[in-house]
């Protein structure tokens, strides 16, 4: 009986120490996960809208389809390149007609965009609960590859709008959602600025035009979703 009581007392003293030791060995899982892979690429789809300028002859926007490639550089910084094509339309505007009656048709737009940019992750090269919000800063060029509408041939050469090669600067927010180590979804919202050249016919003072610049800046908004494969 005495031996049993001694064993009971000894167990009473040792058991709390065992519980404390086990509790000390436990670790609290982190809400952050380090991203092992540095490169990613995939297709995207986007809806784009543009302001069309003072006289309304600029592209209106449309559906943008393309692909992007990105690589982590250091810390929160990644570099990326984007190639896409916008399918949309624009109004054909005649400066020789009265205001309010200048639109004489519409033309298809097939605008190719080439962009390069920097992405600054707010969580560094890590994901928070699988998410990584970022700031995007980029720039590139856009040019129209669609054929000229026959209606435009009725206008004098000085009255025809041509997109040419236009610089496009962009700023926006992005979020990665890492579904696994190799697969992620990305959502982007971008604000852009680009320049539209003014056809000479729209600055002819004989037609009553005054204060018309040779080019003007127009705004754009886009929202896109990308499926990314990482390696």
N, C-alpha and C positions, 0 to 999 in steps of 0.2 A: 504493500500500500504506500509505504514511504517512497519507494522508487517511482511509483506511478505519479505521485504528487510532484516529485522533483521534475519528472519529464514534462508534466503539464505546465509547470512554472517556466521551464526552459523554453518550451514551445511558445508560450505567451510572450516571452521577451524577444524571441528570434523572428516570429511571424511578421511584426510591423516592419522590421528591417528588410525582410524579403520583399514586402509590398512596396516600400520606398525605393528599393533598388530597381525593381521592375518598372516603376513609374518614371524613374530618372532616365531609363534607357529608351523610352518612347519619344518619338519626334513628331512635331506638328507639321503636316503637309503644307507646302508653300502654295500660294495662289498664283505664283509666277513660274513659268516654265521656260528654260533656255532653249533657243532655237538652234539646233545643230546644223541645219542645212543652210547654205548661203545663196543658192541660185533658185530662180523660179521663172516659169513661163506658162502662158496659156491664152486661150481666146477670150474675147469680151464682146459684149453688146451694150450699146449706149443710145440714149435719146438726147439729141442735141438741138438747141434753139439758138438762133442768132437774131440780133436786131439788124434790120435791113438798110439802115442809113437814112439820111435826110430825104432822099427821093424814092426810097423803097426798092431799089434794083438789086440789093445784095441777097445772097443766099439766105433762106429762111431756116435752114437746119434740116433735120431728118434723122434717120436711123444710121448710126455709126457702128460698123462691124470691123473687127481687126484682132490683133494679137499684141501682147506685151512680153517683155523680158526684163528681169531685174536681178541685180546681184548686190549682196551686202558688202559694204566697203569697210566700215569701222564704226564701232559704237552704235549710235542710233541712225547712221547714214547709210542709205542704199542708193544706187544709180539704176535708172531704167530707161528703156527705149520702147516707143509705141508706134505701130504702123496701123492705119485704119482707112476706111473708105466710107464717106457719107453719101447716102442716096437721098436726094431731096429735090427741091425746085426753087425757082426764083421768078419774080415778075420781070417781064420785058417792058421797059418804060421808055416812052418817047418824049424828049424834052421840047419838041416842037408843038405839043398839044397843050391845051389849057389845063391848069391845075385841077385835079380831081378826075381828069379824063385822060391821064397819061399812060395808064396800063393798057397795052395792046395785045398781051398774051402772056404765056408762061413758058419757061424753059427748064429742062431737066438739069440737075446738078449731080455730078459724080466727082466729089471732092476727095482727093488723096491727102492725108495728113501724116506728117512725119514729125515725131516729137521725141525730145530727150529731157530728162528731168532728174531731180533729187527728191528722195523721200526721207523725212525725218520722223522716225518712230518715237512716240511719246513714252513707250515702255522699253526703249533700247532694243537690243537683239533678244527680246524675251516676249512672251505672251502672258497676258493677265486674264485668267479664266478662259484661255483660248483666244482672246482678242488682242489686237495690236492696233490702236488708232495712230494715224500719222498725218503730218502736214506735207503737202505736195507743192513743189515749185518746178515749173518747166517752161519750155519754149520750143518752137519748131516752125515749119512752113506748111502751107496748104495751097493746093492748086487744082483747078477744075479740069477733068479729062473728058467731060461730056461733049458731044458734037453740037455745033451751033444750030439753033432752031431756025428754020427757014423764015420765020416771021422777022427775025433780027436782020435779015438781009434787005428788008425794005427800009431800014434806017440808014442814014449816012454814017460813014465810018466814025466820025467824031461824036456821034450820038450813041454808039454801042458800048455797053458795059462789058468789060472783060476782067475776070478775077485776077488773072496772072498768078504770080507767086506772092503770097501774102504771109507776113510773119504773124505767128500766133503765140501770145504769152498766156500762161495759165497759172492759177493758184487755187488750191482747194484742200479738202479733207478726204481721208481714205481710212478704211478699216479692214484689217485682215481677220478672218475667222478660221482658225486652224482646226480642221476636222480630224487630221491625223498628222503624223510626222511628214508625210509626203503630199497631202492634199489640203488645199485651202480655198476659201471663197473670199472675194474682195469686192467691196463696194466703194465707189468714188463719187464725189460731188465736186465739180470744178467750175470756176468762174474764169472766163477768158477774154482777152482783148486782141483784136486784129484790125488791120488797116484795109480800107477799100479805096481804090483810086477813083477819082471823079472824071468821067468822060468830058472832053472839052465842051461838048454841046450843052452841058448843064451849068456852065459858067459864062455863057454868052449873054452879055449885058443887053444886046438887042432884043433878046427874048424876055427881058425883065428879071434876070437872075442877078442877085447882088450878094456879096459876102460869102461866096462859095469857095471853100478850100480845095486845093488840088487832091487832097486825100482826107479821110476822116476815120476816127477810131470807132469801132462798133463792139458791143458786148455780146458774150455768149454764155450759156449755161449748159452743162451736161451732167447726166447721171448714168453711171455704168455699173455693170456686174461682170466680174471676171472669175473664171474657174482656173485655178493655178495648180501646176504640178511642180514639186520642189525636189531638188537634188543637191 
